[in-house]
């Protein structure tokens, strides 16, 4: 019986199109997941899914704790937010395969705990949130 409460979902992104993750890291992580008794979801490319606003992202973001093996936490956060499927900062851990070794990623995927690491919201106001700009004064020196 897993100590993850509730069950922690695992999501693996193969980063098929951008190809910014070292291929040996992706291959090792995927091989390790396949050898593990833990269930996981594998997707070809989260960027592409987010661009299509794939409804599967909503189920991944709303079904309890999740560990995501992909790239930078800030990128994953904004991909899901852009797809109208924001991740819960308290129950999401993103494992950066661009910077971590396959062994480090697999160790965190196997760990029972979640180490939330999504960045806080430090975003500029959106167009519909910005106050109306004051009109520019007319140059009356004609």
N, C-alpha and C positions, 0 to 999 in steps of 0.2 A: 504494500500500500504506500503510495507516494505521500511525502510530508507536505507537498504543496497544497495549500488550502486557500480558496478552492483550486481546482486543477489549473495549473499554469499552462497556457498554450505556448507552443513554440512555433515560430514562423521563420523560415529560412528564405532569403532572397538570393537568387542566383545572379542578379545584376547582369542579365543577358545583353542588354543593349549598350549601356554606357561602358561596360567592361573596365571599371575602375578598381575592382577588387582583384588582387593577385589570384590567378587561376589555381595555383597549388593550394592556396588557403581555402578557396571555395570548394575544391574537390575534397580536401581533407575533412572539412566541416560536414559536408554532405555525406561522405562515407561514414564518418563517426555517428551522425544522426541515424543513418540507415542501420548501423550495427547496434544502436541503442534500443532498449525496450520502450523508450518514451515515444509517444505519438507526436507527430509534427506536421505542419503544413509547409509545402515548398511552392514558391511561386517563381516564375521566370524573371519578373522584373517589377518591383514595387512602383518605380517611377511611371512605367507604362500603365499599371493598374490605376494609379492615382490620376493620371492624365485622362483616363476613361471614366473616372469616378466609379470604379467597379464596386458594386454593392457588397462584395465579399470583404472589403476593407472595413465596413461598418460592423460586420459580425466579429471580425478580429479585434476591433477596438472596443467593443461593448460586451464581450463575453468573459469578463474577468481578467486576472493577471496574464500578462503576455511577455515573453522574451523574444526579441527579434534579432536574428543574425543578419546584418545588412551592412550599412555604412555608418556615417556620422549620426549621432542621436538627433541633432538639430534638423538634419535633412529629413529623417524619418518622421519626426514630429510634424514638420510643415507639409510633407507629402500627404499624411493622413488628414491634417487640418484642411488642406486644399481640396481634398476629396470629400469634405463634409463628414469626416469620420474621425474626429479628434481622439487622440489617445489619452488615457488617464495617467497623469504624471505620477500618481502614487503607486500605480501597479504596472508600470511598463519599464522594462530594462532593454536597452538597445546595445547589442554587442557589435562593435565596429570591426568588421573583417578587413578594412583598409589598413588599420593600424595594429590590431592584435594578431597574435599567432593563432593558428587553428587550435592548438592545444589550450590556449587561454579561453578562446570562444567556447570550445566544447566543455571545459571545466565549469564555466558559468551556466551553460545550458543544462548540465547535469546537476548543478547545485539546487538544493531545495528552496533556497531563499530568493527573493527578488531584491535587487539593488537598483531602485528607481534612479534614472539618470537623464530624463528629458530636461532640457533647459527651461528656465522660467520664461514667461512671456515678456519679452522686451521688443515690442513691435511699434512702429510708428502708427499714428491714427490712420484708419482707412478713410477713403474718400467720403463715404457716407457718415463718418463720425467726426470729421474735421469741422471746426467752426467755420462759418462763412468768412472768407477773407475780407478785410476792410478794403473798400475801393481805393485805388491809388489816387493821390491828389493830382488834379489836373495842373499841368504846367501852364501858368498864366503869363508867361513872359513874352508872348507873341507880340 
